[in-house]
Amino acid sequence: MPKHAFIAFAALFIALPAAQAQNYPERPIRLVVPFAPGGGTDIIGRIVGQGLAEALGQPVVIDNRGGAGSTLGTEIVARAPNDGYTLLFGNISLAFNATLYKKLRYDTQRDLAPVSLAAVQPNIVVVNPKIPANSLKEFIGLARANPGKYNFASAGTGSGTHLAAELLKLITKIDLVHVPYKGTGPALTDLMGGQVAMMVSTFASALPHIKSGRMRALGVTTMKRSPAAPDVPTLDESGIAGYDYSTWYGLLGRGGTQKAVVDRLNAATRQVLERAEIRQRLDQQGVEPIRNTPAEFAAYLKSETEKWGKVVKATGATAD
């Protein structure tokens, strides 16, 4: 091949991906939700996915691939072509699973390309009303005076409700017995029945029972109070300095996706989350819309993975 022809071919080869990125998207996008239909991640993912379809001008097809703590669906995206047509709508489990699973078949940092956070949901510490504690400080005092006497419920070993309570135990140095359940619903049912004393619950699940008086709220896990329960102090305000836990949701692509495609998706996500009707729909689910840059989301995912990795190792929890 003549030299000038080779140079022209090379230039065309380099320019082709750039042109493809400029025209992205040109066909439907597959949005993998690594949980079963009907859960929080699925509901929020569908709201965001519908908005993205309108913003990008292409269908966004939801593909629910639940199982193994979200790792099955995540692996699909981690092994997909890095062309921006297979995306992941994940949540905080991405940070847990990096340490919970010893034989994870993908690398969270290397094989995924963060696009933007989408929403955060506060959690809340609740107790059975018969527990003689009207504040988190009083409950911690009870637990310290009676090591091993009180227990706490979770939605399952390695779940956010489990690790959030373990973080509380680590910081306050209290001894509580873990009672895992198969989901938040059964755990809250037993808490209201008095079989367990305490739980760190997702806000939306606990709020109706708090309002009915069937459980007592002691503290919100985020650094600011929730508008839905403005009288409930944060854990930080209750003396547990720096405690900050929320269930977050975000959009990611395959690692190595072109920056132009990631930026296009980020801009579309921002556009979606700024729409009043989208914000209202998310608010009805008890979550707060939030967006950031791909670099900011990548840094946040890394910090969350390191933070919860320490908690997982300290508790000895494993999902293998």
N, C-alpha and C positions, 0 to 999 in steps of 0.2 A: 504494500500500500504506500503511495507517495506520502511524503512527510506532511504536505499541506492538507491532504485528504484525511490523514490520521488526526491532525490537530482539529479539523472541522468536526470529525466524528466524536472526538473527546469532548469538544465544547457542547455538542448536541447532547451527549450522554450526561454531562453535568447539568445542563439547562433543563432537561426533562423533568427531574423531580421538583425543581423550583416552579415550573409551569403547572405541574399537577397540584402542588400546594396552593398556588394562586387560585386555581379553579375549585378547590375543595369547599364543600363536598359535592360530588357529582352523582352520587347514588345513595340509597338508604344507609343509615347508620345503625349498627347493632349495639344496644346498651345493655350490658350484662348486669343484672342485679343478683348478687350472690346469696340471696335469701329467698325463701318461699313467698308467694304472693300474699298480700294482706298485712304484712308487718310494716314497721315504721320505715325501714329503708326502701321497701317496695313502694309504699305510698308516696314518699318524698321523691323517689327516683322517677316515678311516673309524672308527677307534677313538673319537675325540672325537664324531663324528657320531652313532654308535650311542648313546653316553652322553647326548647332547643329546636324542635322540628319547625316551629313557626319562624324562629330567628334565622335558621340556616337554610330554610327552603327545601328540606329533604325529610322524608319520614325517619323517625327515630323509633326503632322496634325494640320493645322491652323483652329481654330474654332472662327469665328467672332460672337461675342455676344454683339452688340452695344445696347445702350439705357441707359437713366437715368444718363447721364454724366459719363459713364463707370462703374457705380455701379452694374449693372445687371451681366456683365461678371465677375467682381471682386468677386461678391458673389458666383458665381459658383465655383471658385477656393477656396474661403474661407470655403466652405462647402464640398469640395471634400475630398476623403481619402488622408492622408498625406504620400503617398507612392512615390511621385515624378513623377507620370504619368499624373497629371493634373497641368499644369503650367500657369502662367499669364505673358503676355507681356504688362506691364502697362506703364503709363507715369506720369507726374507731377500732373495729376488730382487726384491721390491717396492722395497727400498732401492737395489739396483743399477740397476734398469731406469729409474728416474727420470732418470738421467744417461746410461746406456748408449744409450737410444733417443732420438734427436733429434726424432723425429716421433711421440711417444707420443700416442695419441688420448684420453687421460684425464689428469687431474691427481691424482697419488697422495694429496696432502694434502686436496684439495677434494672429490674424488669418491668417497672411501672413508671409512667410519666405523669406526675401530678399536673392537673389543669387548673382546678380551683376548688376551694371549699365551697359548699353550697348552703349548709345550715348547721346550727348547733342546738341541742336540746339540753336544758338543765336537768339535773337529777336532784333527789331530795331524800334526806334521812328521815325515816318514819319509824315509829314504835307503836306497839299495842297500847291503847289508852290506859290499861291497868298497870303499866310500868310506872313506878313512882318517879317520873322525871318529866319536868315541863320545859327543859332546855337541854341542849347538847352537853353543856358543862355538867349538869346534874346527872345525865346518863353516864358520862365518862367517870364521874365520881363513884356511881354505883358499881360500874364494871371494875374499877380499880379496887374497890373495897371487897369485891366478890369475884376473884379470878375464876374464869371457867363456868360461872353460874349462868350467864346470859348467852344466848345464841343469836345468830343472824342468818337470814334467809338470802338466797341468791337465785337467779334464773338458771344456774348451772355452773359447774366448775370451769373457771377460765372466762366466764362471761364478764361484761362490764360491771354488773351489779355485784359480782364476787370480788373482782380486783379493786373496785372503788372502796369496798368495805375493808379489804386487806390493807389498802393504803392508809385508811383511817386508823386501823389498828397499829400499823407501823409507826405512824407519827405520834399517836397518843400513848402508845405502849400499854394497851389494854388487851386482856385475854378474853376473846369471844369465840364460841364454837360455831363453825360453819355448817349450815344445813342447806345443801344444794337441791334445787327443784328443777323440773323440766319446764321452765318458762316462768315469766314474771307473774302471770295470772295465778297459778297454783301457789306460788310463794306468798303473794299478798293475801290470798284466801286464808292460809294458815297463820299469817301474822295477825289478821283480824280475829281469827279464832283463838289466838293465844298460844298456839303451838311454838311460835318463835317470837322473839322479843323485838328485833330490829331488822331493818333492811334499807339499803341505798337503792331506791327505786327510780325508774324513769318518771319524769314529772307527770306526763300525760296519763300514765297508768294509775298513779297514786292520788292525783288531785280530786277525783270524784269521791273517794273514800275519806279523804281529809275533810272535805266539805260536809260529809254526812256524819262526821264524828267517829267513824269506825277505826280510824288510826290518827295518831298525833304527829304533826310535822315538827322536827327539831332544827333542821338546817338545810339550806340550799347549797349545792356543791360547787356552784360557779362563783366567780369573784364579785358579781353584782347580784342584787336581789331580783327575783322574778316578778314582773308586773302581775302575773296571775296569783301570786301569794306575797304581796308586798310586806306583810307583817312578819314573814319568816326570815330570820337573819341568815346570812351566809356562814359557812363554816369558818371562814377567815375572821368574820366579825365575832364568832363564838370562841375565839382564842386559838384556833388551829391555823396558824399563820401560813399563808401561801397555798392552802389546799384549794385545788382547782380541778374539777372534773366535769366534763360535759360529753354527751354523746354527739359526735360530729359526723357529718356526711360530706362526701366530696366526689368530684369527677376526675377520673384518671384514664390515660391511654396506655398503650404499650410502650415500654422503654425504647428509646431511639426514634420516637416519632419526630418528624421534622418540626423545628421551632415555629415555622410559619403556620403549620396546622394546629399546634398547641395554642399559639397566640390567637388564632381564629376561633377556636373553641372557647378560650378564656373570655374573649370579647363577647361572644354569644351568650355565655353563662352570665356574665355581668349584666348584659341587656335583659336577660330573662328575670334575674333576681331584683332588678330595679322596677319591674312592672308592678303596679299597685295590686292587680288581681292575683298575681302569683304570691306576693307577700301576704295578702289576706288569706289565701289558701294554706300557706305554710303556718301562719299564725293560728289557724284553726286546728292544726295538728300539734300545737304547743311548741313549735320550733321557731328559731330566729334565723332569717336568711342572712348569709354572710358570704362575702366573696373576697378573693385576694389574687395575687399574681401567681403564676406557676412556680416561681422561685420561692415565694413566701410559703406556698403550700408544701413544697418539697422540704423546706427547712422545718416547717411545723410537723410534718410526718416523721422526719428524722428525730426531732426532739421528743415527740410522743412515743416513738418506738423505743428510744433509750429510757425514757421515764418509766414506761410500763414494763419494759424488760427487767428493770431492777425489782419492781414489785413482784413479777412472776417468779424470778429467781429467789427472792426472799421467802415467798410462800411455798415454793416447791411445786407449784401447779404445773400440770402438763396435759396435753391433749393427745399425745401419741399413745 
